[in-house]
Amino acid sequence: MESTGIPLPAESLLILASLYSSHAHHFTPEGLVISAVSGAIIGDNIGYLIGYQLGYRLLEKYGHKVGLHQDRLTLGRYLFRRFGGAGVLLGRFIAFLRILIAILAGASRMPWVSFTIYNALGGLLWGVCYVFVPYELGSQIDSFTGPVGIGLAVCIVTLLVGSFFFLRHHEHTLIRKAVADEKQWEARKKRSHHH
């Protein structure tokens, strides 16, 4: 659902499910990876189709209702100009872009085949990282008791919170770069029209 453009906390849910499965054994990490990856790929393809059908004009008009304000649209365009398909892969790991990257790819008319390849790669990496790392940590935590266990838990939480703020901060830096790049790109387009 998150990949279709609905702001849901997929990452947090995956981490919690992985930690839970490392203790409760109700489901296997392999099963979680399969669900995460297939969910990401199917959702992104739906998102791509939505973006492809609606295009930028409608996104610019109504995007702000789902948190897709002008800056994020600019950032999406910048990632595609700069990195092409790799932008889809990178976008999966950037908090807010993950929700919108497929819609932006569709609106940018990115070729569907290359979108699908990068999307599948991104989904696979994302699913594996966010399932196996927490699962492993969850399994190991039992063997650390007392102060070491508490210290480890504090480190993990600090790392997760820190990475969230790091990505948050870098979203703004990326947006600034993207806005500057868009202005240069527009200027170049105007110059080539005059010639």
ZIHU-V309867 format. One record per residue. RES is the residue in one small letter. BURIAL is + if it has 9 or more other ideal C-beta (glycine too) atoms within 8 Angstrom, else -. Layout:
# ZIHU-V309867
RES|BURIAL, RES|BURIAL
This chain:
# ZIHU-V309867
m|-, e|+, s|+, t|+, g|+, i|-, p|-, l|-, p|-, a|+, e|+, s|-, l|+, l|+, i|+, l|-, a|+, s|+, l|+, y|+, s|+, s|+, h|-, a|-, h|-, h|-, f|-, t|-, p|+, e|-, g|-, l|+, v|+, i|-, s|-, a|+, v|+, s|-, g|+, a|+, i|+, i|+, g|+, d|+, n|+, i|+, g|+, y|+, l|+, i|+, g|+, y|+, q|-, l|+, g|+, y|-, r|-, l|-, l|+, e|-, k|-, y|-, g|+, h|-, k|-, v|+, g|-, l|+, h|-, q|-, d|+, r|+, l|+, t|+, l|+, g|+, r|+, y|+, l|+, f|+, r|-, r|-, f|-, g|-, g|+, a|-, g|+, v|+, l|+, l|+, g|+, r|+, f|-, i|+, a|+, f|+, l|+, r|+, i|+, l|+, i|+, a|+, i|+, l|+, a|+, g|+, a|+, s|+, r|-, m|+, p|-, w|-, v|-, s|+, f|+, t|+, i|+, y|+, n|+, a|+, l|+, g|+, g|+, l|+, l|+, w|+, g|+, v|+, c|-, y|+, v|+, f|+, v|+, p|+, y|+, e|+, l|+, g|+, s|-, q|-, i|+, d|-, s|-, f|+, t|-, g|-, p|-, v|-, g|+, i|-, g|-, l|+, a|+, v|-, c|-, i|+, v|-, t|-, l|-, l|+, v|-, g|-, s|-, f|+, f|-, f|-, l|+, r|+, h|-, h|+, e|+, h|-, t|-, l|+, i|+, r|-, k|+, a|+, v|+, a|-, d|+, e|+, k|-, q|-, w|+, e|-, a|-, r|-, k|-, k|-, r|-, s|-, h|-, h|-, h|-
